[in-house]
Amino acid sequence: MATVLPAAAPAPAIATAARGTTVLRAAACCVFFVAAGVLLPKWLTFLLTMAAANGLVSLGIVVLMRGGVVSFGQGLVFAAGGYAAALLFNKWGFHDLLGLALAGGVVAMLVAAPFAPLLSRYRGIFFAMLTLALSMVAYGLLMKLQVLGGSDGFNLGRPTLLGWALPDERVGYVLYSVTVTVATLMALLARIYFDSTRGLLTLAVRENELRVEYLGGSVRQAVAINFVLAAFCGGLGGALAAVALGHIEPNFSFWTTSGEFVFVAILAGWQSVVAVFVASAILELVRSFSSAYFPNTWQLALGIFLLVVIRFLPRGIGALWVKGVAR
C-alpha cells in the first residue's frame, strides 16, 4: 500500500510564519524590557537608554557591513540627528519626543543622500576614509558656527510625549521606554529588510560584485540605498541620545565617536541585529565600570576586551546563537 506523504508547505507560507514569529519575539522582548525598567535603578536605566540609542547608530554600520563596506564617519549622521532635534526644540518650540526622533532620522538621511552616489563608487579603506573625512568636516563646521552653539553646543529642555508633559520622577523611565521601543521597531524592520530580496542582494554584493552585475543587479544602487538607510538609523539614534543627555555638542561628530560605533558593530558582527544592541550595552557597561575603577586606563580595558572577542569570536558575539545562517 502506497504511503501518501503530506504536501510540503509553500515557501511564501513558511516565510510568513517565520516573519510572524519574529514579530512576536520582538514584541515580547520590548514588553519585557519596558516592564523591567520599572525595577531598575536610575543609573542603569540611563545607561541602557544610551546603549539603545547608540545601538541604532551601530545598526546602520551593520547594514553597510553586510554589503562589504564600513563607515568610519557615522558620527556625521549622529550629529545631524542630534542637532536637528535640538534646533527643533530650542528654535521652533517643537517638543514631542517621537517627532524629534523622527525629524533627526529624516534630516540625517537628507544630509547623507547627496553623498551616496559618490561613496557608492568606493570600497574598503577608501569608503571608510571618505566617510571619516565628511564627519570631520562637519565637526570643524560645528566648532566654528556660533549659531549652533560653537564648541560648547547647547542644551535641550524636557520633551513631551504626544502632548503629555513628563513628570519629574518618571522622565528617565519614559525616555528609556520610548528609546527601547524605537530600537525594537528598528531592529525588527532591519531583520525584515535583511531577509528581503534587497537585503539578500546586499549579501551577494559582499561576496561577488561582478556576479551581481551579470545577473542584472546594481551594486552601486545597493550600496547607496544602504548608506541612506544607515544615515536614518544614525540620525534617529542621535536625536534620542541628545534628548536623553539634554545637551548637544560638536563631539557627536568627532572621529572617536564614530570609532565607538564601529567598535560596537565589530563586536556584534553582521549576522544578528539583536547582537548590535547587546554589544552596545556591553560597551556602555564596560566603559562605565572601567572608568569608575580604572579612570586612567579604561580605554586599555576596552581594547583588551575587543581583542579577546576578536580572538575567540571572530564573527562577533552574534555567532554565539547564529550558526552558519545570516540572521
C-alpha positions as CSV (number, residue, x, y, z in Angstrom):
1,M,0.0,0.0,0.0
2,A,1.5,3.3,-1.1
3,T,2.2,5.8,1.6
4,V,0.8,9.3,1.0
5,L,3.2,12.0,2.2
6,P,1.7,15.3,3.3
7,A,2.2,18.1,0.9
8,A,5.0,20.5,1.9
9,A,4.0,24.0,2.9
10,P,4.6,26.5,0.2
11,A,7.7,28.8,0.6
12,P,5.6,32.0,1.0
13,A,3.6,30.4,3.8
14,I,6.8,29.4,5.6
15,A,8.3,32.9,5.2
16,T,5.1,34.5,6.5
17,A,5.1,32.2,9.5
18,A,8.7,32.9,10.2
19,R,8.1,36.7,10.0
20,G,5.1,36.4,12.4
21,T,7.3,34.5,14.9
22,T,10.0,37.3,14.6
23,V,7.4,40.0,15.2
24,L,6.0,38.2,18.3
25,R,9.5,37.7,19.7
26,A,10.3,41.4,19.2
27,A,7.1,42.4,20.9
28,A,7.8,40.1,23.8
29,C,11.3,41.4,24.2
30,C,10.1,45.0,24.1
31,V,7.4,44.4,26.7
32,F,9.9,42.6,29.0
33,F,12.5,45.4,28.9
34,V,9.9,48.2,29.3
35,A,8.4,46.4,32.3
36,A,11.8,45.6,33.8
37,G,12.7,49.3,33.6
38,V,10.3,50.0,36.5
39,L,12.5,48.0,38.8
40,L,15.9,49.1,37.5
41,P,17.9,51.9,39.3
42,K,18.0,55.2,37.5
43,W,21.7,55.0,36.6
44,L,21.2,51.7,34.9
45,T,18.0,53.0,33.1
46,F,20.0,55.9,31.7
47,L,22.9,53.6,30.7
48,L,20.5,51.3,28.8
49,T,18.8,54.3,27.2
50,M,22.2,55.4,25.8
51,A,23.0,51.9,24.8
52,A,19.8,51.6,22.8
53,A,20.3,55.0,21.1
54,N,23.9,54.3,20.2
55,G,22.9,50.8,19.1
56,L,20.7,52.3,16.5
57,V,23.7,54.2,15.0
58,S,25.8,51.0,15.0
59,L,22.9,49.1,13.4
60,G,23.4,51.4,10.4
61,I,27.0,50.4,10.2
62,V,25.9,46.7,10.3
63,V,23.6,47.4,7.3
64,L,26.7,48.7,5.4
65,M,28.9,45.8,6.7
66,R,26.5,43.3,5.1
67,G,27.4,44.9,1.8
68,G,31.1,44.7,2.4
69,V,31.8,48.3,3.4
70,V,32.3,50.1,6.8
71,S,31.6,53.7,7.6
72,F,34.1,55.4,9.9
73,G,32.0,58.6,9.7
74,Q,28.7,57.6,11.3
75,G,29.3,60.5,13.7
76,L,28.2,62.8,10.9
77,V,24.6,61.5,10.8
78,F,24.7,61.0,14.6
79,A,25.4,64.7,15.0
80,A,22.9,65.7,12.2
81,G,20.1,63.9,14.0
82,G,21.1,65.4,17.4
83,Y,21.4,69.0,16.1
84,A,18.1,68.6,14.2
85,A,16.3,67.6,17.3
86,A,18.0,70.4,19.4
87,L,17.2,73.1,16.9
88,L,13.6,72.0,16.6
89,F,13.3,72.1,20.4
90,N,15.0,75.4,21.0
91,K,14.4,77.4,17.9
92,W,10.9,76.3,16.7
93,G,9.4,75.2,20.0
94,F,8.6,71.6,18.9
95,H,8.9,69.4,22.0
96,D,7.4,66.0,21.1
97,L,9.9,63.2,21.7
98,L,8.7,60.9,18.9
99,G,8.6,63.8,16.5
100,L,12.1,64.9,17.5
101,A,13.4,61.4,16.9
102,L,11.8,61.1,13.5
103,A,13.0,64.5,12.5
104,G,16.5,63.6,13.4
105,G,16.4,60.5,11.2
106,V,14.9,62.3,8.3
107,V,17.4,65.2,8.5
108,A,20.3,62.8,8.7
109,M,19.0,60.9,5.7
110,L,18.7,64.2,3.7
111,V,22.3,65.1,4.7
112,A,23.7,61.8,3.6
113,A,21.7,61.4,0.4
114,P,23.8,63.8,-1.8
115,F,27.0,61.9,-0.9
116,A,25.5,58.4,-1.5
117,P,26.1,58.3,-5.3
118,L,29.8,59.3,-4.8
119,L,30.5,56.9,-2.0
120,S,28.9,54.0,-3.8
121,R,31.8,54.0,-6.2
122,Y,34.4,53.1,-3.5
123,R,35.1,50.1,-1.3
124,G,37.4,49.2,1.5
125,I,39.7,51.8,3.1
126,F,38.7,54.4,0.5
127,F,35.0,54.2,1.6
128,A,36.0,54.3,5.2
129,M,38.3,57.3,4.9
130,L,35.8,59.3,2.8
131,T,33.1,58.9,5.3
132,L,35.6,59.8,8.1
133,A,36.5,62.9,6.2
134,L,32.9,64.0,5.8
135,S,32.4,63.5,9.6
136,M,35.5,65.6,10.4
137,V,34.4,68.4,8.0
138,A,31.1,68.5,9.9
139,Y,33.0,68.6,13.2
140,G,35.1,71.6,12.0
141,L,32.0,73.5,10.9
142,L,30.1,72.8,14.1
143,M,33.1,74.0,16.2
144,K,33.0,77.4,14.3
145,L,29.3,78.1,13.8
146,Q,28.2,80.1,16.8
147,V,24.6,79.9,15.6
148,L,24.9,76.2,16.5
149,G,26.5,76.9,19.9
150,G,30.1,76.6,18.7
151,S,32.4,74.4,20.7
152,D,30.1,74.4,23.7
153,G,26.9,73.3,21.9
154,F,23.7,74.0,23.7
155,N,21.2,72.4,26.0
156,L,17.8,70.8,25.4
157,G,14.9,71.0,27.8
158,R,12.4,68.3,28.8
159,P,10.4,66.9,25.9
160,T,6.8,65.9,25.9
161,L,5.2,62.7,24.6
162,L,2.1,63.0,22.5
163,G,1.2,66.3,24.2
164,W,1.8,64.8,27.7
165,A,4.2,66.7,30.0
166,L,6.6,64.2,31.6
167,P,6.6,64.2,35.4
168,D,9.9,64.9,37.2
169,E,10.1,61.4,38.8
170,R,9.3,59.5,35.6
171,V,11.3,61.4,32.9
172,G,14.1,58.9,32.9
173,Y,11.8,55.9,32.7
174,V,9.7,57.4,29.9
175,L,12.8,58.2,27.8
176,Y,14.1,54.7,28.4
177,S,10.8,53.1,27.4
178,V,10.5,55.2,24.2
179,T,14.1,54.6,23.2
180,V,13.8,50.8,23.8
181,T,10.5,50.7,21.8
182,V,12.0,52.6,18.9
183,A,15.1,50.4,19.0
184,T,13.0,47.3,18.9
185,L,10.9,48.6,16.0
186,M,14.1,49.5,14.0
187,A,15.7,46.1,14.8
188,L,12.5,44.4,13.6
189,L,12.5,46.4,10.4
190,A,16.2,45.7,9.8
191,R,15.6,42.0,10.2
192,I,12.7,42.1,7.7
193,Y,15.0,44.1,5.3
194,F,17.9,41.7,5.7
195,D,15.6,38.8,4.7
196,S,14.1,40.7,1.8
197,T,15.3,40.4,-1.8
198,R,17.1,43.7,-1.5
199,G,18.8,42.5,1.7
200,L,19.9,39.2,0.2
201,L,21.2,41.2,-2.8
202,T,23.4,43.1,-0.3
203,L,24.9,39.9,0.9
204,A,25.6,38.9,-2.8
205,V,27.4,42.3,-3.3
206,R,29.6,41.4,-0.3
207,E,30.5,38.1,-1.8
208,N,30.9,38.8,-5.6
209,E,30.0,42.2,-7.1
210,L,30.8,41.1,-10.6
211,R,28.3,38.3,-10.5
212,V,25.6,40.6,-9.2
213,E,26.1,42.9,-12.1
214,Y,26.0,40.0,-14.6
215,L,22.7,38.9,-13.1
216,G,21.2,42.4,-13.7
217,G,21.6,43.9,-10.2
218,S,23.1,47.3,-9.5
219,V,25.9,47.2,-7.0
220,R,26.2,50.9,-6.7
221,Q,22.5,51.3,-6.2
222,A,22.5,48.7,-3.4
223,V,25.4,50.4,-1.6
224,A,23.8,53.9,-2.0
225,I,20.5,52.7,-0.6
226,N,22.2,51.0,2.4
227,F,24.2,54.2,3.0
228,V,21.0,56.3,3.2
229,L,19.3,53.7,5.4
230,A,22.3,53.7,7.7
231,A,22.0,57.5,7.9
232,F,18.4,57.3,9.0
233,C,19.3,54.9,11.8
234,G,22.2,57.2,12.8
235,G,20.0,60.3,12.9
236,L,17.3,58.5,14.9
237,G,19.9,57.4,17.5
238,G,21.5,60.9,17.5
239,A,18.2,62.6,18.3
240,L,17.3,60.1,21.1
241,A,20.8,60.4,22.6
242,A,20.7,64.2,22.5
243,V,17.3,64.3,24.2
244,A,18.5,61.8,26.9
245,L,21.6,63.8,27.6
246,G,19.9,67.1,27.4
247,H,22.8,68.5,25.5
248,I,24.3,68.5,22.0
249,E,27.9,69.4,21.1
250,P,30.3,69.0,18.1
251,N,31.9,65.9,19.7
252,F,28.9,64.0,18.4
253,S,30.7,64.2,15.0
254,F,34.2,63.6,16.2
255,W,36.2,60.6,14.9
256,T,36.4,59.0,18.3
257,T,32.6,58.9,18.5
258,S,32.4,57.2,15.1
259,G,35.1,54.8,16.3
260,E,32.9,53.7,19.2
261,F,30.1,52.9,16.8
262,V,32.5,50.8,14.6
263,F,33.7,49.1,17.8
264,V,30.1,48.0,18.6
265,A,29.5,46.8,15.0
266,I,32.7,44.7,15.1
267,L,31.9,43.4,18.5
268,A,28.4,42.4,17.4
269,G,29.2,41.0,13.9
270,W,26.9,41.4,10.8
271,Q,24.8,38.4,11.3
272,S,22.4,39.4,14.0
273,V,20.5,42.6,14.8
274,V,20.0,41.6,18.4
275,A,23.8,41.3,18.8
276,V,24.1,45.0,17.9
277,F,22.2,46.2,21.0
278,V,23.7,43.5,23.2
279,A,27.2,44.8,22.1
280,S,26.2,48.4,22.7
281,A,25.0,47.6,26.2
282,I,28.2,45.7,26.9
283,L,30.3,48.7,25.7
284,E,28.4,51.0,28.0
285,L,28.8,48.7,31.0
286,V,32.5,48.1,30.4
287,R,33.2,51.8,29.8
288,S,31.2,52.8,32.9
289,F,32.8,50.3,35.3
290,S,36.3,50.7,33.7
291,S,36.2,54.5,34.1
292,A,35.0,54.1,37.7
293,Y,37.7,51.6,38.8
294,F,40.4,52.4,36.2
295,P,39.9,56.0,35.4
296,N,43.2,56.5,33.6
297,T,43.2,53.2,31.7
298,W,39.6,52.5,30.8
299,Q,40.4,52.7,27.0
300,L,43.0,50.0,27.6
301,A,40.3,47.8,29.2
302,L,38.1,48.3,26.2
303,G,40.9,47.5,23.8
304,I,41.7,44.3,25.6
305,F,38.1,43.3,25.7
306,L,37.7,43.8,21.9
307,L,40.9,41.8,21.2
308,V,39.6,38.9,23.3
309,V,36.3,38.9,21.4
310,I,38.1,39.1,18.0
311,R,40.4,36.2,19.0
312,F,37.7,33.8,20.2
313,L,34.6,35.1,18.3
314,P,35.9,36.5,15.0
315,R,32.4,36.7,13.6
316,G,31.1,38.7,16.6
317,I,29.0,37.8,19.6
318,G,26.1,37.1,17.3
319,A,27.9,33.9,16.4
320,L,27.0,32.6,19.8
321,W,23.4,32.0,18.8
322,V,23.6,32.2,15.0
323,K,25.3,29.1,13.5
324,G,26.1,29.4,9.8
325,V,23.0,31.3,8.9
326,A,22.9,35.1,8.2
327,R,20.4,36.0,10.8
